[in-house]
Amino acid sequence: MTIPDEFKTRLKIAKSKLKKELDNDNEKQGTFLGNAFKLGTELVAAVAVGTIIGFILDSWFDTKPWLIIIFFFLGAAAGMLNVIRAANKMQKD
């Protein structure tokens, strides 16, 4: 094997290793971004559902704004609990 052939072989090996590393980094970045959106969505959804339930119950019982406030905070607490659970699960994986 001549020196240029050996160099070409080494270059191909190095390029393939670099490409694999870049592909793995892109996959990890996508996974992290997806997890971040998941956590944010869980928090917002819980707060929204709690507030909507409070609004509906307030209109039925005519107790505005007390049930909206109570269920807003219950939704916020549930959302934070969901985020903590999901983050712990992601950390284990």
Distance bins in CASP14 RR format, pairs under 12 A and 6 or more apart:
PFRMAT RR
TARGET T0000
AUTHOR 0000-0000-0000
RMODE 2
METHOD distances of the structure
MODEL  1
1 7 0 0 0 0 0 1 0 0 0 0 0
1 8 0 0 0 0 1 0 0 0 0 0 0
1 9 1 0 0 1 0 0 0 0 0 0 0
1 10 0 0 0 0 0 1 0 0 0 0 0
2 8 0 0 0 0 1 0 0 0 0 0 0
2 9 0 0 0 0 0 1 0 0 0 0 0
3 9 0 0 0 0 0 1 0 0 0 0 0
3 10 0 0 0 0 0 1 0 0 0 0 0
4 10 0 0 0 0 0 1 0 0 0 0 0
4 11 0 0 0 0 0 1 0 0 0 0 0
5 11 0 0 0 0 0 1 0 0 0 0 0
5 12 0 0 0 0 0 1 0 0 0 0 0
6 12 0 0 0 0 0 1 0 0 0 0 0
6 13 0 0 0 0 0 1 0 0 0 0 0
7 13 0 0 0 0 0 1 0 0 0 0 0
7 14 0 0 0 0 0 1 0 0 0 0 0
8 14 0 0 0 0 0 1 0 0 0 0 0
8 15 0 0 0 0 0 1 0 0 0 0 0
9 15 0 0 0 0 0 1 0 0 0 0 0
9 16 0 0 0 0 0 1 0 0 0 0 0
10 16 0 0 0 0 0 1 0 0 0 0 0
10 17 0 0 0 0 0 1 0 0 0 0 0
11 17 0 0 0 0 0 1 0 0 0 0 0
11 18 0 0 0 0 0 1 0 0 0 0 0
12 18 0 0 0 0 0 1 0 0 0 0 0
12 19 0 0 0 0 0 1 0 0 0 0 0
13 19 0 0 0 0 0 1 0 0 0 0 0
13 20 0 0 0 0 0 1 0 0 0 0 0
14 20 0 0 0 0 0 1 0 0 0 0 0
14 21 0 0 0 0 0 1 0 0 0 0 0
15 21 0 0 0 0 0 1 0 0 0 0 0
15 22 0 0 0 0 0 1 0 0 0 0 0
16 22 0 0 0 0 0 1 0 0 0 0 0
16 23 0 0 0 0 0 1 0 0 0 0 0
17 23 0 0 0 0 0 1 0 0 0 0 0
17 24 0 0 0 0 0 1 0 0 0 0 0
18 24 0 0 0 0 0 1 0 0 0 0 0
18 25 0 0 0 0 0 1 0 0 0 0 0
19 25 0 0 0 0 0 1 0 0 0 0 0
19 26 0 0 0 0 0 1 0 0 0 0 0
20 26 0 0 0 0 0 1 0 0 0 0 0
20 27 0 0 0 0 0 1 0 0 0 0 0
21 27 0 0 0 0 0 1 0 0 0 0 0
21 28 0 0 0 0 0 1 0 0 0 0 0
22 28 0 0 0 0 0 1 0 0 0 0 0
22 29 0 0 0 0 0 1 0 0 0 0 0
23 29 0 0 0 0 0 1 0 0 0 0 0
23 30 0 0 0 0 0 1 0 0 0 0 0
24 30 0 0 0 0 0 1 0 0 0 0 0
24 31 0 0 0 0 0 1 0 0 0 0 0
25 31 0 0 0 0 0 1 0 0 0 0 0
25 32 0 0 0 0 0 1 0 0 0 0 0
26 32 0 0 0 0 0 1 0 0 0 0 0
26 33 0 0 0 0 0 1 0 0 0 0 0
27 33 0 0 0 0 0 1 0 0 0 0 0
27 34 0 0 0 0 0 1 0 0 0 0 0
28 34 0 0 0 0 0 1 0 0 0 0 0
28 35 0 0 0 0 0 1 0 0 0 0 0
29 35 0 0 0 0 0 1 0 0 0 0 0
29 36 0 0 0 0 0 1 0 0 0 0 0
30 36 0 0 0 0 1 0 0 0 0 0 0
30 37 0 0 0 0 1 0 0 0 0 0 0
30 38 0 0 0 0 0 1 0 0 0 0 0
31 37 0 0 0 0 0 1 0 0 0 0 0
31 38 0 0 0 0 0 1 0 0 0 0 0
31 90 0 0 0 0 1 0 0 0 0 0 0
31 93 0 0 0 0 0 1 0 0 0 0 0
32 38 0 0 0 0 0 1 0 0 0 0 0
32 39 0 0 0 0 0 1 0 0 0 0 0
32 90 0 0 0 0 1 0 0 0 0 0 0
33 39 0 0 0 0 0 1 0 0 0 0 0
33 40 0 0 0 0 0 1 0 0 0 0 0
34 40 0 0 0 0 1 0 0 0 0 0 0
34 41 0 0 0 0 1 0 0 0 0 0 0
34 42 0 0 0 0 0 1 0 0 0 0 0
34 86 0 0 0 0 0 1 0 0 0 0 0
34 90 0 0 0 0 0 1 0 0 0 0 0
35 41 0 0 0 0 0 1 0 0 0 0 0
35 42 0 0 0 0 0 1 0 0 0 0 0
35 83 0 0 0 0 0 1 0 0 0 0 0
35 86 0 0 0 0 1 0 0 0 0 0 0
35 87 0 0 0 0 1 0 0 0 0 0 0
35 89 0 0 0 0 0 1 0 0 0 0 0
35 90 1 0 1 0 0 0 0 0 0 0 0
35 91 0 0 0 0 0 1 0 0 0 0 0
35 93 0 0 0 0 1 0 0 0 0 0 0
36 42 0 0 0 0 0 1 0 0 0 0 0
36 43 0 0 0 0 0 1 0 0 0 0 0
36 83 0 0 0 0 0 1 0 0 0 0 0
36 86 0 0 0 0 0 1 0 0 0 0 0
36 87 0 0 0 0 0 1 0 0 0 0 0
36 90 0 0 0 0 0 1 0 0 0 0 0
37 43 0 0 0 0 0 1 0 0 0 0 0
37 44 0 0 0 0 0 1 0 0 0 0 0
37 45 0 0 0 0 0 1 0 0 0 0 0
37 86 0 0 0 0 0 1 0 0 0 0 0
38 44 0 0 0 0 0 1 0 0 0 0 0
38 45 0 0 0 0 0 1 0 0 0 0 0
38 82 0 0 0 0 0 1 0 0 0 0 0
38 83 0 0 0 0 1 0 0 0 0 0 0
38 85 0 0 0 0 0 1 0 0 0 0 0
38 86 1 0 0 1 0 0 0 0 0 0 0
38 87 0 0 0 0 1 0 0 0 0 0 0
38 89 0 0 0 0 0 1 0 0 0 0 0
38 90 0 0 0 0 1 0 0 0 0 0 0
39 45 0 0 0 0 0 1 0 0 0 0 0
39 46 0 0 0 0 0 1 0 0 0 0 0
39 79 0 0 0 0 1 0 0 0 0 0 0
39 80 0 0 0 0 0 1 0 0 0 0 0
39 82 0 0 0 0 1 0 0 0 0 0 0
39 83 1 0 1 0 0 0 0 0 0 0 0
39 84 0 0 0 0 1 0 0 0 0 0 0
39 85 0 0 0 0 0 1 0 0 0 0 0
39 86 1 0 1 0 0 0 0 0 0 0 0
39 87 1 0 0 1 0 0 0 0 0 0 0
39 88 0 0 0 0 0 1 0 0 0 0 0
39 89 0 0 0 0 0 1 0 0 0 0 0
39 90 0 0 0 0 1 0 0 0 0 0 0
39 91 0 0 0 0 0 1 0 0 0 0 0
40 46 0 0 0 0 1 0 0 0 0 0 0
40 47 0 0 0 0 0 1 0 0 0 0 0
40 48 0 0 0 0 0 1 0 0 0 0 0
40 79 0 0 0 0 1 0 0 0 0 0 0
40 80 0 0 0 0 0 1 0 0 0 0 0
40 82 0 0 0 0 1 0 0 0 0 0 0
40 83 1 0 0 1 0 0 0 0 0 0 0
40 86 0 0 0 0 1 0 0 0 0 0 0
40 87 0 0 0 0 0 1 0 0 0 0 0
41 47 0 0 0 0 0 1 0 0 0 0 0
41 48 0 0 0 0 0 1 0 0 0 0 0
41 49 0 0 0 0 0 1 0 0 0 0 0
41 79 0 0 0 0 0 1 0 0 0 0 0
41 82 0 0 0 0 0 1 0 0 0 0 0
41 83 0 0 0 0 1 0 0 0 0 0 0
41 86 0 0 0 0 0 1 0 0 0 0 0
42 48 0 0 0 0 0 1 0 0 0 0 0
42 49 0 0 0 0 0 1 0 0 0 0 0
42 75 0 0 0 0 0 1 0 0 0 0 0
42 76 0 0 0 0 0 1 0 0 0 0 0
42 78 0 0 0 0 1 0 0 0 0 0 0
42 79 1 0 0 1 0 0 0 0 0 0 0
42 80 0 0 0 0 1 0 0 0 0 0 0
42 81 0 0 0 0 1 0 0 0 0 0 0
42 82 1 0 1 0 0 0 0 0 0 0 0
42 83 1 0 1 0 0 0 0 0 0 0 0
42 84 0 0 0 0 0 1 0 0 0 0 0
42 85 0 0 0 0 1 0 0 0 0 0 0
42 86 1 0 0 1 0 0 0 0 0 0 0
42 87 0 0 0 0 0 1 0 0 0 0 0
42 89 0 0 0 0 0 1 0 0 0 0 0
42 90 0 0 0 0 0 1 0 0 0 0 0
43 49 0 0 0 0 0 1 0 0 0 0 0
43 50 0 0 0 0 0 1 0 0 0 0 0
43 75 0 0 0 0 1 0 0 0 0 0 0
43 76 0 0 0 0 1 0 0 0 0 0 0
43 77 0 0 0 0 0 1 0 0 0 0 0
43 78 0 0 0 0 1 0 0 0 0 0 0
43 79 1 0 1 0 0 0 0 0 0 0 0
43 80 1 0 0 1 0 0 0 0 0 0 0
43 81 0 0 0 0 1 0 0 0 0 0 0
43 82 1 0 0 1 0 0 0 0 0 0 0
43 83 1 0 1 0 0 0 0 0 0 0 0
43 84 0 0 0 0 0 1 0 0 0 0 0
43 85 0 0 0 0 0 1 0 0 0 0 0
43 86 0 0 0 0 1 0 0 0 0 0 0
43 87 0 0 0 0 0 1 0 0 0 0 0
44 50 0 0 0 0 0 1 0 0 0 0 0
44 51 0 0 0 0 0 1 0 0 0 0 0
44 75 0 0 0 0 0 1 0 0 0 0 0
44 76 0 0 0 0 0 1 0 0 0 0 0
44 78 0 0 0 0 0 1 0 0 0 0 0
44 79 0 0 0 0 1 0 0 0 0 0 0
44 80 0 0 0 0 0 1 0 0 0 0 0
44 82 0 0 0 0 0 1 0 0 0 0 0
44 83 0 0 0 0 0 1 0 0 0 0 0
45 51 0 0 0 0 0 1 0 0 0 0 0
45 52 0 0 0 0 0 1 0 0 0 0 0
45 75 0 0 0 0 1 0 0 0 0 0 0
45 76 0 0 0 0 0 1 0 0 0 0 0
45 78 0 0 0 0 1 0 0 0 0 0 0
45 79 1 0 0 1 0 0 0 0 0 0 0
45 82 0 0 0 0 1 0 0 0 0 0 0
45 83 0 0 0 0 0 1 0 0 0 0 0
46 52 0 0 0 0 0 1 0 0 0 0 0
46 53 0 0 0 0 0 1 0 0 0 0 0
46 71 0 0 0 0 0 1 0 0 0 0 0
46 72 0 0 0 0 0 1 0 0 0 0 0
46 73 0 0 0 0 0 1 0 0 0 0 0
46 74 0 0 0 0 1 0 0 0 0 0 0
46 75 1 0 1 0 0 0 0 0 0 0 0
46 76 1 0 0 1 0 0 0 0 0 0 0
46 77 0 0 0 0 1 0 0 0 0 0 0
46 78 1 0 1 0 0 0 0 0 0 0 0
46 79 1 1 0 0 0 0 0 0 0 0 0
46 80 0 0 0 0 1 0 0 0 0 0 0
46 81 0 0 0 0 1 0 0 0 0 0 0
46 82 1 0 1 0 0 0 0 0 0 0 0
46 83 0 0 0 0 1 0 0 0 0 0 0
46 84 0 0 0 0 0 1 0 0 0 0 0
46 85 0 0 0 0 0 1 0 0 0 0 0
46 86 0 0 0 0 0 1 0 0 0 0 0
47 53 0 0 0 0 0 1 0 0 0 0 0
47 54 0 0 0 0 0 1 0 0 0 0 0
47 68 0 0 0 0 0 1 0 0 0 0 0
47 71 0 0 0 0 1 0 0 0 0 0 0
47 72 1 0 0 1 0 0 0 0 0 0 0
47 73 0 0 0 0 1 0 0 0 0 0 0
47 74 0 0 0 0 1 0 0 0 0 0 0
47 75 1 0 1 0 0 0 0 0 0 0 0
47 76 1 0 1 0 0 0 0 0 0 0 0
47 77 0 0 0 0 1 0 0 0 0 0 0
47 78 0 0 0 0 1 0 0 0 0 0 0
47 79 1 0 0 1 0 0 0 0 0 0 0
47 80 0 0 0 0 1 0 0 0 0 0 0
47 82 0 0 0 0 0 1 0 0 0 0 0
47 83 0 0 0 0 0 1 0 0 0 0 0
48 54 0 0 0 0 0 1 0 0 0 0 0
48 55 0 0 0 0 0 1 0 0 0 0 0
48 71 0 0 0 0 0 1 0 0 0 0 0
48 72 0 0 0 0 1 0 0 0 0 0 0
48 75 0 0 0 0 1 0 0 0 0 0 0
48 76 0 0 0 0 0 1 0 0 0 0 0
48 78 0 0 0 0 0 1 0 0 0 0 0
48 79 0 0 0 0 0 1 0 0 0 0 0
49 55 0 0 0 0 0 1 0 0 0 0 0
49 56 0 0 0 0 0 1 0 0 0 0 0
49 71 0 0 0 0 1 0 0 0 0 0 0
49 72 0 0 0 0 0 1 0 0 0 0 0
49 74 0 0 0 0 1 0 0 0 0 0 0
49 75 1 0 0 1 0 0 0 0 0 0 0
49 76 0 0 0 0 0 1 0 0 0 0 0
49 78 0 0 0 0 1 0 0 0 0 0 0
49 79 0 0 0 0 1 0 0 0 0 0 0
49 82 0 0 0 0 0 1 0 0 0 0 0
50 56 0 0 0 0 1 0 0 0 0 0 0
50 57 0 0 0 0 1 0 0 0 0 0 0
50 58 0 0 0 0 0 1 0 0 0 0 0
50 67 0 0 0 0 1 0 0 0 0 0 0
50 68 0 0 0 0 1 0 0 0 0 0 0
50 69 0 0 0 0 0 1 0 0 0 0 0
50 70 0 0 0 0 1 0 0 0 0 0 0
50 71 1 0 1 0 0 0 0 0 0 0 0
50 72 1 0 0 1 0 0 0 0 0 0 0
50 73 0 0 0 0 1 0 0 0 0 0 0
50 74 1 0 0 1 0 0 0 0 0 0 0
50 75 1 0 1 0 0 0 0 0 0 0 0
50 76 0 0 0 0 1 0 0 0 0 0 0
50 77 0 0 0 0 0 1 0 0 0 0 0
50 78 1 0 0 1 0 0 0 0 0 0 0
50 79 0 0 0 0 1 0 0 0 0 0 0
51 57 0 0 0 0 0 1 0 0 0 0 0
51 58 0 0 0 0 0 1 0 0 0 0 0
51 65 0 0 0 0 0 1 0 0 0 0 0
51 67 0 0 0 0 1 0 0 0 0 0 0
51 68 1 0 0 1 0 0 0 0 0 0 0
51 69 0 0 0 0 1 0 0 0 0 0 0
51 70 0 0 0 0 0 1 0 0 0 0 0
51 71 1 0 0 1 0 0 0 0 0 0 0
51 72 1 0 1 0 0 0 0 0 0 0 0
51 73 0 0 0 0 1 0 0 0 0 0 0
51 74 0 0 0 0 1 0 0 0 0 0 0
51 75 1 0 0 1 0 0 0 0 0 0 0
51 76 0 0 0 0 1 0 0 0 0 0 0
51 78 0 0 0 0 0 1 0 0 0 0 0
52 58 0 0 0 0 0 1 0 0 0 0 0
52 59 0 0 0 0 0 1 0 0 0 0 0
52 67 0 0 0 0 0 1 0 0 0 0 0
52 68 0 0 0 0 1 0 0 0 0 0 0
52 71 0 0 0 0 1 0 0 0 0 0 0
52 72 0 0 0 0 1 0 0 0 0 0 0
52 75 0 0 0 0 0 1 0 0 0 0 0
53 59 0 0 0 0 0 1 0 0 0 0 0
53 60 0 0 0 0 0 1 0 0 0 0 0
53 67 0 0 0 0 1 0 0 0 0 0 0
53 68 0 0 0 0 1 0 0 0 0 0 0
53 70 0 0 0 0 1 0 0 0 0 0 0
53 71 1 0 1 0 0 0 0 0 0 0 0
53 72 0 0 0 0 1 0 0 0 0 0 0
53 74 0 0 0 0 1 0 0 0 0 0 0
53 75 0 0 0 0 1 0 0 0 0 0 0
53 78 0 0 0 0 0 1 0 0 0 0 0
54 60 0 0 0 0 1 0 0 0 0 0 0
54 61 0 0 0 0 1 0 0 0 0 0 0
54 63 0 0 0 0 1 0 0 0 0 0 0
54 64 0 0 0 0 1 0 0 0 0 0 0
54 65 0 0 0 0 1 0 0 0 0 0 0
54 66 0 0 0 0 1 0 0 0 0 0 0
54 67 1 0 1 0 0 0 0 0 0 0 0
54 68 1 0 1 0 0 0 0 0 0 0 0
54 69 0 0 0 0 1 0 0 0 0 0 0
54 70 1 0 0 1 0 0 0 0 0 0 0
54 71 1 1 0 0 0 0 0 0 0 0 0
54 72 1 0 0 1 0 0 0 0 0 0 0
54 73 0 0 0 0 0 1 0 0 0 0 0
54 74 0 0 0 0 1 0 0 0 0 0 0
54 75 0 0 0 0 1 0 0 0 0 0 0
55 61 0 0 0 0 0 1 0 0 0 0 0
55 63 0 0 0 0 0 1 0 0 0 0 0
55 64 0 0 0 0 1 0 0 0 0 0 0
55 65 0 0 0 0 1 0 0 0 0 0 0
55 66 0 0 0 0 0 1 0 0 0 0 0
55 67 1 0 0 1 0 0 0 0 0 0 0
55 68 1 0 1 0 0 0 0 0 0 0 0
55 69 0 0 0 0 0 1 0 0 0 0 0
55 70 0 0 0 0 0 1 0 0 0 0 0
55 71 0 0 0 0 1 0 0 0 0 0 0
55 72 0 0 0 0 1 0 0 0 0 0 0
56 63 0 0 0 0 0 1 0 0 0 0 0
56 64 0 0 0 0 0 1 0 0 0 0 0
56 67 0 0 0 0 1 0 0 0 0 0 0
56 68 0 0 0 0 1 0 0 0 0 0 0
56 71 0 0 0 0 1 0 0 0 0 0 0
57 63 1 0 0 1 0 0 0 0 0 0 0
57 64 0 0 0 0 0 1 0 0 0 0 0
57 65 0 0 0 0 0 1 0 0 0 0 0
57 66 0 0 0 0 1 0 0 0 0 0 0
57 67 1 0 1 0 0 0 0 0 0 0 0
57 68 0 0 0 0 1 0 0 0 0 0 0
57 69 0 0 0 0 0 1 0 0 0 0 0
57 70 0 0 0 0 1 0 0 0 0 0 0
57 71 1 0 0 1 0 0 0 0 0 0 0
57 72 0 0 0 0 0 1 0 0 0 0 0
57 74 0 0 0 0 0 1 0 0 0 0 0
58 64 1 0 1 0 0 0 0 0 0 0 0
58 65 1 0 0 1 0 0 0 0 0 0 0
58 66 1 0 0 1 0 0 0 0 0 0 0
58 67 1 0 1 0 0 0 0 0 0 0 0
58 68 1 0 1 0 0 0 0 0 0 0 0
58 69 0 0 0 0 1 0 0 0 0 0 0
58 70 0 0 0 0 1 0 0 0 0 0 0
58 71 0 0 0 0 1 0 0 0 0 0 0
58 72 0 0 0 0 0 1 0 0 0 0 0
59 65 0 0 0 0 0 1 0 0 0 0 0
59 67 0 0 0 0 1 0 0 0 0 0 0
59 68 0 0 0 0 1 0 0 0 0 0 0
60 67 0 0 0 0 1 0 0 0 0 0 0
61 67 1 0 0 1 0 0 0 0 0 0 0
61 68 0 0 0 0 0 1 0 0 0 0 0
61 70 0 0 0 0 0 1 0 0 0 0 0
63 69 0 0 0 0 0 1 0 0 0 0 0
63 70 0 0 0 0 1 0 0 0 0 0 0
63 71 0 0 0 0 0 1 0 0 0 0 0
64 70 0 0 0 0 0 1 0 0 0 0 0
65 71 0 0 0 0 0 1 0 0 0 0 0
65 72 0 0 0 0 1 0 0 0 0 0 0
66 72 0 0 0 0 0 1 0 0 0 0 0
66 73 0 0 0 0 0 1 0 0 0 0 0
67 73 0 0 0 0 0 1 0 0 0 0 0
67 74 0 0 0 0 0 1 0 0 0 0 0
68 74 0 0 0 0 0 1 0 0 0 0 0
68 75 0 0 0 0 0 1 0 0 0 0 0
69 75 0 0 0 0 0 1 0 0 0 0 0
69 76 0 0 0 0 0 1 0 0 0 0 0
70 76 0 0 0 0 0 1 0 0 0 0 0
70 77 0 0 0 0 0 1 0 0 0 0 0
71 77 0 0 0 0 0 1 0 0 0 0 0
71 78 0 0 0 0 1 0 0 0 0 0 0
72 78 0 0 0 0 0 1 0 0 0 0 0
72 79 0 0 0 0 0 1 0 0 0 0 0
73 79 0 0 0 0 0 1 0 0 0 0 0
73 80 0 0 0 0 0 1 0 0 0 0 0
74 80 0 0 0 0 0 1 0 0 0 0 0
74 81 0 0 0 0 0 1 0 0 0 0 0
75 81 0 0 0 0 1 0 0 0 0 0 0
75 82 0 0 0 0 1 0 0 0 0 0 0
75 83 0 0 0 0 0 1 0 0 0 0 0
76 82 0 0 0 0 0 1 0 0 0 0 0
76 83 0 0 0 0 0 1 0 0 0 0 0
77 83 0 0 0 0 0 1 0 0 0 0 0
77 84 0 0 0 0 0 1 0 0 0 0 0
78 84 0 0 0 0 0 1 0 0 0 0 0
78 85 0 0 0 0 0 1 0 0 0 0 0
79 85 0 0 0 0 1 0 0 0 0 0 0
79 86 0 0 0 0 1 0 0 0 0 0 0
79 87 0 0 0 0 0 1 0 0 0 0 0
80 86 0 0 0 0 0 1 0 0 0 0 0
80 87 0 0 0 0 0 1 0 0 0 0 0
81 87 0 0 0 0 0 1 0 0 0 0 0
81 88 0 0 0 0 0 1 0 0 0 0 0
82 88 0 0 0 0 0 1 0 0 0 0 0
82 89 0 0 0 0 0 1 0 0 0 0 0
83 89 0 0 0 0 0 1 0 0 0 0 0
83 90 0 0 0 0 0 1 0 0 0 0 0
84 90 0 0 0 0 0 1 0 0 0 0 0
84 91 0 0 0 0 0 1 0 0 0 0 0
85 91 0 0 0 0 0 1 0 0 0 0 0
85 92 0 0 0 0 0 1 0 0 0 0 0
86 92 0 0 0 0 0 1 0 0 0 0 0
86 93 0 0 0 0 0 1 0 0 0 0 0
87 93 0 0 0 0 0 1 0 0 0 0 0
END
